[in-house]
Amino acid sequence: MKHRIHYSLFAGLKLLAIVLILSSCIPQKKIKYLQPAHEDSTNKAVFNKPDYEEYHLSVGDNLYIKIRSLDDNSNNYFNNLGSENTNSGYNDATVYLNSYTIDPTGNIVFPFIGPIKVVNLTLNQTQDLIEKVLADYLKETTIVVKLVNFNITFVGEVKNPGEYKIYQDKINIFEAIAMAGDITEYGNKNEIKLVRVTDTGTALHVIDLTSENILNSPFYYLKPNDVIYVEPLVGKQFAFATFPYALLFSTITTIIVLLTFISK
């Protein structure tokens, strides 16, 4: 009778171990990036470059504008940041406070010139427009226009969630994820939610980072103020990125020893 009980217990422990292993490990398909579209195919070597749509300025955007000409006095008149020799130095707060904000009418108010309508223009178009306006006041000018509020926000299953400032003209989703420390082992890479503000409201896009097709996606490049939400995998609380085999076998061994001791 005891032999049957021991056999049943051992069989039950083995079955429990198998169930835990099969149910608790995260499949590779949910972890790996850029997987081939078909299991029997290999990754492509070259992908068509996704179309990059330049960002069009919106109401509330902040622009850093720097004017350079041969006349130093004119530089000080037109540059919102004033002289470079200022003791306050340059930092994010300084640049933001001295930037030009696009008002509800779509204009920026430029010193000694007045409002200039820049809403819905790209940065290059804005630069050309300001250069054209200033041609009546300055000759041989060089103009720099940058977007101050290029921020990307990560929430959910990333190692370092939060808001990140982007100091380049464009950034792809993998570069941005790397800034946030990568997606955690429990993040659902199959359904990344991208929240993007548009002219008509807020749009929600779902993208799959496990598929190599993301390299052709119109959402490969991010836009200012995009929010990326990484959902947790279903059953996260029961999942293991690396299954604790040592703990499992140690527990089973302890139970067997105890049962053997009790049966004597």
C-alpha contacts under 8 A as a table, 3 or more apart, distances in Angstrom:
res1	aa1	res2	aa2	distance
1	M	4	R	5.23
1	M	5	I	6.40
2	K	5	I	5.00
2	K	6	H	6.14
2	K	263	S	7.58
3	H	6	H	5.17
3	H	7	Y	6.11
4	R	7	Y	5.02
4	R	8	S	6.10
5	I	8	S	5.14
5	I	9	L	6.15
6	H	9	L	5.08
6	H	10	F	6.09
6	H	259	L	7.91
7	Y	10	F	5.18
7	Y	11	A	6.06
8	S	11	A	5.08
8	S	12	G	6.01
9	L	12	G	5.00
9	L	13	L	6.13
10	F	13	L	5.09
10	F	14	K	6.21
10	F	256	I	7.78
11	A	14	K	5.13
11	A	15	L	6.16
12	G	15	L	5.06
12	G	16	L	6.08
13	L	16	L	5.00
13	L	17	A	6.17
13	L	252	I	6.94
14	K	17	A	5.13
14	K	18	I	6.30
15	L	18	I	5.16
15	L	19	V	6.18
16	L	19	V	5.13
16	L	20	L	6.12
17	A	20	L	5.17
17	A	21	I	6.17
17	A	248	L	7.38
18	I	21	I	5.17
18	I	22	L	6.18
19	V	22	L	5.25
19	V	23	S	5.95
20	L	23	S	5.26
20	L	24	S	5.57
21	I	24	S	5.56
21	I	25	C	6.15
21	I	243	F	7.26
22	L	25	C	6.25
23	S	239	A	7.59
24	S	238	F	5.92
24	S	239	A	4.42
24	S	240	F	5.66
24	S	243	F	7.33
25	C	239	A	5.84
25	C	240	F	5.30
25	C	241	A	6.31
25	C	242	T	7.09
25	C	243	F	6.17
26	I	30	K	6.98
26	I	31	I	7.54
26	I	239	A	6.51
26	I	240	F	6.52
26	I	241	A	5.95
27	P	30	K	5.63
27	P	31	I	6.94
28	Q	31	I	5.07
28	Q	32	K	6.04
29	K	32	K	5.90
29	K	35	Q	7.95
29	K	210	T	7.34
30	K	188	N	6.87
30	K	189	K	6.45
30	K	190	N	6.82
30	K	210	T	7.05
31	I	185	E	7.04
31	I	189	K	6.97
31	I	210	T	7.39
32	K	35	Q	6.73
32	K	210	T	5.90
33	Y	189	K	7.83
33	Y	209	L	5.72
33	Y	210	T	4.23
33	Y	211	S	6.67
33	Y	212	E	7.50
34	L	209	L	6.30
34	L	210	T	4.81
34	L	211	S	4.57
34	L	212	E	3.92
34	L	213	N	7.48
34	L	214	I	7.54
35	Q	43	N	7.13
35	Q	210	T	5.48
35	Q	211	S	4.85
35	Q	212	E	5.35
36	P	39	E	6.56
36	P	41	S	6.33
36	P	42	T	6.01
36	P	43	N	5.20
36	P	44	K	7.80
36	P	211	S	6.34
36	P	212	E	5.79
37	A	41	S	7.35
37	A	211	S	6.38
37	A	212	E	6.79
37	A	213	N	7.41
38	H	41	S	5.38
39	E	42	T	7.92
43	N	212	E	7.55
44	K	47	F	7.04
47	F	215	L	6.74
47	F	216	N	6.72
48	N	215	L	7.86
48	N	216	N	6.20
49	K	215	L	7.50
49	K	216	N	6.40
50	P	215	L	6.95
50	P	216	N	4.91
50	P	217	S	6.12
50	P	218	P	6.03
50	P	220	Y	7.26
51	D	218	P	6.44
52	Y	218	P	7.40
52	Y	221	Y	6.88
54	E	122	T	6.42
55	Y	122	T	5.87
55	Y	123	L	7.68
55	Y	223	K	6.78
55	Y	224	P	7.72
56	H	119	V	7.35
56	H	120	N	4.75
56	H	121	L	5.08
56	H	122	T	4.67
56	H	123	L	7.50
57	L	61	D	6.58
57	L	118	V	7.07
57	L	119	V	5.13
57	L	120	N	4.83
57	L	121	L	5.55
57	L	122	T	6.14
57	L	123	L	7.56
58	S	61	D	5.75
58	S	102	I	7.22
58	S	106	G	7.38
58	S	119	V	5.38
58	S	120	N	6.06
59	V	101	T	7.95
59	V	102	I	5.14
59	V	103	D	5.85
59	V	104	P	5.73
59	V	105	T	7.66
59	V	106	G	5.74
59	V	119	V	6.53
60	G	101	T	5.91
60	G	102	I	5.10
60	G	103	D	6.18
60	G	104	P	7.37
61	D	101	T	5.74
61	D	102	I	5.57
61	D	147	L	7.46
61	D	148	V	7.69
61	D	149	N	6.56
62	N	96	Y	7.24
62	N	99	S	5.80
62	N	100	Y	5.36
62	N	101	T	4.43
62	N	102	I	6.44
62	N	147	L	6.18
62	N	148	V	5.41
62	N	149	N	6.06
63	L	99	S	5.33
63	L	100	Y	5.00
63	L	101	T	6.40
63	L	102	I	7.97
63	L	145	V	6.63
63	L	146	K	5.72
63	L	147	L	4.87
63	L	148	V	5.53
63	L	149	N	7.95
64	Y	95	V	6.99
64	Y	96	Y	7.84
64	Y	98	N	7.73
64	Y	99	S	4.99
64	Y	100	Y	6.51
64	Y	144	V	7.77
64	Y	145	V	5.65
64	Y	146	K	5.07
64	Y	147	L	6.23
64	Y	148	V	6.13
65	I	79	N	7.26
65	I	80	N	7.53
65	I	99	S	7.22
65	I	100	Y	7.56
65	I	143	I	7.13
65	I	144	V	5.62
65	I	145	V	4.68
65	I	146	K	6.64
66	K	79	N	5.81
66	K	80	N	7.66
66	K	81	L	7.99
66	K	143	I	5.74
66	K	144	V	5.10
66	K	145	V	6.70
67	I	75	N	6.18
67	I	78	F	6.71
67	I	79	N	5.91
67	I	141	T	6.87
67	I	142	T	5.97
67	I	143	I	4.82
67	I	144	V	6.68
68	R	75	N	6.01
68	R	141	T	5.47
68	R	142	T	4.96
68	R	143	I	6.30
69	S	72	D	7.00
69	S	74	S	7.39
69	S	75	N	6.35
69	S	138	L	7.16
69	S	139	K	7.06
69	S	140	E	5.99
69	S	141	T	4.53
69	S	142	T	6.43
70	L	139	K	7.98
70	L	140	E	7.08
70	L	141	T	7.51
71	D	74	S	5.39
71	D	75	N	6.42
72	D	75	N	4.96
72	D	76	N	6.51
73	N	76	N	5.30
73	N	77	Y	6.45
74	S	77	Y	5.00
74	S	78	F	6.29
74	S	138	L	7.74
75	N	78	F	5.46
75	N	79	N	5.82
76	N	79	N	5.40
76	N	80	N	7.87
76	N	82	G	5.36
76	N	83	S	6.36
77	Y	80	N	7.88
77	Y	82	G	7.73
77	Y	111	P	7.28
78	F	110	F	7.69
78	F	111	P	5.87
78	F	112	F	7.72
79	N	82	G	5.45
80	N	98	N	6.07
80	N	99	S	7.19
80	N	111	P	7.84
81	L	84	E	7.73
81	L	95	V	7.70
81	L	98	N	5.91
82	G	86	T	7.79
83	S	86	T	5.91
84	E	89	G	7.90
85	N	89	G	7.92
86	T	89	G	6.15
89	G	94	T	7.81
90	Y	94	T	5.88
90	Y	95	V	6.66
91	N	94	T	5.28
91	N	95	V	6.19
92	D	95	V	5.30
92	D	96	Y	6.06
93	A	96	Y	5.09
93	A	97	L	6.04
94	T	97	L	5.28
94	T	98	N	6.20
95	V	98	N	5.26
95	V	99	S	5.93
95	V	148	V	7.57
96	Y	99	S	5.13
96	Y	148	V	6.55
99	S	148	V	7.52
100	Y	108	I	6.04
100	Y	109	V	7.31
100	Y	110	F	7.98
101	T	108	I	6.06
102	I	105	T	7.77
102	I	106	G	5.56
102	I	107	N	5.25
102	I	108	I	4.97
102	I	118	V	7.61
102	I	119	V	7.19
103	D	106	G	5.35
103	D	107	N	5.49
103	D	108	I	6.41
104	P	107	N	7.47
105	T	117	K	7.98
106	G	117	K	5.59
106	G	118	V	6.15
106	G	119	V	4.69
107	N	115	P	5.52
107	N	116	I	5.11
107	N	117	K	4.15
107	N	118	V	5.76
107	N	119	V	6.69
108	I	114	G	7.97
108	I	115	P	5.39
108	I	116	I	5.39
108	I	117	K	6.52
108	I	118	V	7.06
109	V	113	I	7.62
109	V	114	G	5.04
109	V	115	P	4.23
109	V	116	I	6.31
110	F	113	I	5.55
110	F	114	G	5.14
110	F	115	P	6.08
110	F	116	I	7.02
111	P	114	G	6.37
116	I	130	I	7.88
118	V	121	L	5.53
118	V	126	T	6.03
121	L	125	Q	5.76
121	L	126	T	6.02
122	T	125	Q	5.12
122	T	126	T	6.10
123	L	126	T	5.01
123	L	127	Q	6.12
123	L	145	V	6.43
123	L	146	K	6.97
123	L	147	L	7.65
124	N	127	Q	5.05
124	N	128	D	6.25
124	N	145	V	7.80
125	Q	128	D	5.11
125	Q	129	L	6.12
126	T	129	L	5.05
126	T	130	I	6.19
126	T	145	V	7.53
127	Q	130	I	5.30
127	Q	131	E	6.13
127	Q	143	I	6.54
127	Q	144	V	6.90
127	Q	145	V	5.94
128	D	131	E	5.09
128	D	132	K	6.14
129	L	132	K	5.08
129	L	133	V	6.25
130	I	133	V	5.03
130	I	134	L	6.05
130	I	143	I	7.92
131	E	134	L	5.16
131	E	135	A	6.12
131	E	141	T	7.44
131	E	142	T	7.87
131	E	143	I	6.72
132	K	135	A	5.22
132	K	136	D	7.83
133	V	136	D	6.46
134	L	137	Y	5.21
134	L	138	L	5.81
135	A	138	L	5.31
135	A	139	K	6.04
136	D	139	K	7.91
138	L	141	T	6.51
147	L	150	F	6.19
149	N	165	K	7.55
149	N	224	P	7.08
149	N	225	N	7.66
150	F	165	K	6.01
150	F	166	I	5.54
150	F	167	Y	7.60
150	F	223	K	7.70
150	F	224	P	4.51
150	F	225	N	6.29
151	N	163	E	6.51
151	N	164	Y	5.49
151	N	165	K	4.57
151	N	166	I	5.86
151	N	224	P	5.47
151	N	225	N	4.97
151	N	226	D	7.27
152	I	163	E	5.69
152	I	164	Y	5.22
152	I	165	K	6.53
152	I	166	I	7.29
152	I	176	A	7.67
152	I	223	K	7.92
152	I	224	P	6.47
152	I	225	N	5.29
152	I	226	D	5.29
152	I	227	V	6.07
152	I	228	I	7.76
153	T	161	P	7.49
153	T	162	G	5.57
153	T	163	E	4.19
153	T	164	Y	6.13
153	T	225	N	7.06
153	T	226	D	6.43
153	T	227	V	4.71
153	T	228	I	6.16
154	F	158	V	7.22
154	F	160	N	8.00
154	F	161	P	4.97
154	F	162	G	5.27
154	F	163	E	6.37
154	F	180	A	7.17
154	F	227	V	6.00
154	F	228	I	4.96
154	F	229	Y	6.07
154	F	230	V	7.85
155	V	158	V	6.90
155	V	161	P	5.15
155	V	162	G	6.47
155	V	227	V	7.66
155	V	228	I	6.36
155	V	229	Y	4.97
155	V	230	V	6.51
156	G	161	P	6.92
156	G	187	G	7.90
156	G	229	Y	5.53
156	G	230	V	4.86
156	G	231	E	5.89
156	G	232	P	7.29
157	E	161	P	7.84
157	E	183	I	5.95
157	E	184	T	5.59
157	E	186	Y	6.76
157	E	187	G	4.93
157	E	188	N	7.96
157	E	229	Y	7.76
157	E	230	V	5.17
157	E	231	E	6.16
157	E	232	P	6.03
158	V	161	P	5.71
158	V	180	A	6.48
158	V	181	G	6.76
158	V	182	D	5.89
158	V	183	I	4.26
158	V	184	T	5.25
158	V	187	G	7.18
158	V	230	V	6.97
159	K	180	A	6.35
159	K	181	G	5.20
159	K	182	D	6.14
159	K	183	I	6.18
159	K	184	T	5.84
160	N	180	A	4.90
160	N	181	G	5.68
160	N	182	D	7.98
161	P	180	A	6.19
162	G	180	A	7.73
164	Y	179	M	7.79
166	I	171	I	7.84
168	Q	171	I	7.15
170	K	221	Y	6.97
170	K	222	L	7.15
170	K	223	K	7.51
171	I	175	E	6.39
171	I	176	A	6.75
171	I	221	Y	5.76
171	I	222	L	5.95
171	I	223	K	7.92
172	N	175	E	5.47
172	N	176	A	6.40
172	N	220	Y	5.51
172	N	221	Y	4.14
172	N	222	L	5.70
173	I	176	A	5.06
173	I	177	I	6.11
173	I	219	F	7.92
173	I	220	Y	5.71
173	I	221	Y	5.99
173	I	222	L	6.18
174	F	177	I	5.02
174	F	178	A	6.15
175	E	178	A	5.18
175	E	179	M	6.54
176	A	179	M	5.15
176	A	180	A	6.71
177	I	180	A	5.12
177	I	181	G	6.53
177	I	182	D	5.17
177	I	183	I	7.04
178	A	181	G	5.07
178	A	182	D	5.02
179	M	182	D	7.33
180	A	183	I	7.86
183	I	186	Y	7.88
183	I	187	G	5.86
183	I	189	K	7.91
183	I	230	V	7.66
184	T	187	G	5.30
185	E	241	A	5.83
186	Y	232	P	5.61
186	Y	233	L	5.59
186	Y	236	K	6.22
186	Y	239	A	7.85
186	Y	241	A	7.37
187	G	230	V	5.96
187	G	231	E	5.84
187	G	232	P	4.68
187	G	233	L	5.75
188	N	191	E	6.00
188	N	192	I	6.87
188	N	230	V	6.32
188	N	231	E	5.51
188	N	232	P	5.48
188	N	233	L	5.06
189	K	192	I	5.88
189	K	208	D	6.13
189	K	209	L	5.40
189	K	210	T	6.06
189	K	230	V	7.33
190	N	207	I	6.98
190	N	208	D	4.38
190	N	209	L	5.97
190	N	210	T	5.91
191	E	206	V	5.63
191	E	207	I	5.58
191	E	208	D	5.37
191	E	209	L	7.77
191	E	230	V	7.60
191	E	231	E	7.48
192	I	206	V	5.50
192	I	207	I	5.18
192	I	208	D	6.25
192	I	209	L	7.38
192	I	228	I	7.08
192	I	229	Y	6.23
192	I	230	V	5.29
192	I	231	E	6.98
193	K	204	L	6.72
193	K	205	H	5.76
193	K	206	V	4.68
193	K	207	I	6.52
193	K	228	I	5.82
193	K	229	Y	5.11
193	K	230	V	6.48
193	K	231	E	7.92
194	L	204	L	5.76
194	L	205	H	5.03
194	L	206	V	6.17
194	L	207	I	7.43
194	L	226	D	6.90
194	L	227	V	5.85
194	L	228	I	4.76
194	L	229	Y	6.46
195	V	202	T	6.91
195	V	203	A	5.85
195	V	204	L	4.76
195	V	205	H	6.49
195	V	226	D	5.87
195	V	227	V	4.98
195	V	228	I	6.32
195	V	229	Y	7.85
196	R	202	T	5.71
196	R	203	A	5.25
196	R	204	L	6.48
196	R	205	H	7.94
196	R	223	K	7.82
196	R	225	N	7.18
196	R	226	D	5.03
196	R	227	V	6.61
197	V	201	G	5.97
197	V	202	T	4.41
197	V	203	A	6.19
197	V	225	N	7.50
197	V	226	D	7.26
198	T	201	G	5.17
198	T	202	T	5.67
198	T	203	A	6.77
207	I	214	I	7.50
207	I	219	F	7.80
208	D	211	S	5.87
208	D	214	I	6.81
209	L	212	E	7.36
209	L	214	I	6.28
211	S	214	I	6.11
212	E	215	L	6.05
213	N	216	N	5.47
213	N	217	S	6.53
214	I	217	S	4.80
214	I	219	F	7.69
214	I	220	Y	6.20
215	L	220	Y	6.20
216	N	220	Y	7.14
217	S	220	Y	5.31
218	P	221	Y	7.03
219	F	222	L	6.42
222	L	226	D	6.68
223	K	226	D	5.77
232	P	236	K	6.44
233	L	236	K	5.36
235	G	238	F	5.48
235	G	239	A	6.34
236	K	239	A	5.07
240	F	243	F	5.24
240	F	244	P	7.68
244	P	247	L	5.44
244	P	248	L	6.37
245	Y	248	L	5.07
245	Y	249	F	6.08
246	A	249	F	5.37
246	A	250	S	5.91
247	L	250	S	5.07
247	L	251	T	6.11
248	L	251	T	5.20
248	L	252	I	6.28
249	F	252	I	5.01
249	F	253	T	5.99
250	S	253	T	5.13
250	S	254	T	6.15
251	T	254	T	5.13
251	T	255	I	6.28
252	I	255	I	5.16
252	I	256	I	6.22
253	T	256	I	5.10
253	T	257	V	6.20
254	T	257	V	5.16
254	T	258	L	6.18
255	I	258	L	5.08
255	I	259	L	6.10
256	I	259	L	5.10
256	I	260	T	6.05
257	V	260	T	5.09
257	V	261	F	6.09
258	L	261	F	5.05
258	L	262	I	6.10
259	L	262	I	5.08
259	L	263	S	6.07
260	T	263	S	5.22
260	T	264	K	6.59
261	F	264	K	5.56
